[in-house]
Structures are given as structure tokens and as C-alpha cells.
Amino acid sequence: MRTPKELAESAIRLPLDVNGNPRYYFPIFVWPSMTDKQRSKAGLVRYRGKQFGAGYVMQSYALEGDIAHALKVIGG
């Protein structure tokens, strides 16, 4: 399993959302398989754009901490 730091380094910064919050894109294969309920609790949303392909978007000001939380939610 990848560490939060490795996942944060592989994230692609997206334009800010309508409220000015930073967003990050992750390819679908970097996350372990999860249910829709786990994904929602982890703060991940499906990427709906066409530029990058299948993946997830996370809104975060402290990316490594939020990734660590998401991994904890998904894993347990």
C-alpha cells in the first residue's frame, strides 16, 4: 500500500472549485477498491471530466492529512 506522502506527490492539482477551495485528482488505480459509502466518508468524489480519465477528486487544504484519513476510513 502506498503512503500518504506518495499519494500526495502523485496528485494532480485541478482548478479551484466555485468556492475557491483547492481540488486534487487521483487516478482510480492508486486507491484500493472501496464501496460508495467508504468513498463518501473518505472525502473522495468521482472525477467527471474527460481530460484525465477515470479517477477521484479530493478537496483539501492539508492533502497528506486528508489522504491519511481516507486510507484509514477505507482500510477499517
N, C-alpha and C positions, 0 to 999 in steps of 0.2 A: 504494500500500500504506500502511496506517496504521502509525503509530509505536507503540512500546510504551506511551508515556505516554497516547496517545489510547485505546488498548485498555484500559488500566488504569482510566481515567476512565469508560469505558462499562461496566465490570464491575459486576455486582450481587452484593453480599455475601449469602451464604447462611448459615444457622445452622452452627455448628461441627460437625465430624464427631464420631463416638463417642469419638475420642481427644483431642478438644479442638483440632484443627487448623482454621485458617481456610480457607474454601472460597469460590470466586467463580464466578458463572455468566456465560457469554458466549453471545449468540445465534449460531446456526450461520453466519449470513451475514457476520460480522465476520472470520472466519478464511478463508484461501484453501483451496481444495479440497485434500484430503490423503488418503492411504491410512490404513488401520487401523494399520499398523506405524509410520508417521510420527506419527500421533496419540498412540500409546502412548509413543513416545520423547519427544514434546514434553510429556508430563505431562497430557494432556487426556483426560477421560473423558466419555462421552455423558451428558447430563442425562436422567434417567429420570422426573423429576417431571412434573406436569401444569400447574403454576402458570404457568410461563414459556414453554412450548413447546420446540421443537427447539433444542438448543444443546449446549454443552460446559461441564464443570466443571473447574476447576483448583484444586488445593490449594497454598497458597502463603503464606509469611511475608514474602517480598520480591517482590511482584507484578510490578513493572516488569522486574526482572531475569529472572524466570521467563518472562515474556512474550517478552522479547528472545531468550532461549534457545530457546523454542518456535518463534519465527519463523525462527531460524537453522536449526533441525532441519527444518522444513517446506520452507524455501526451498532447501536444499542438501544 
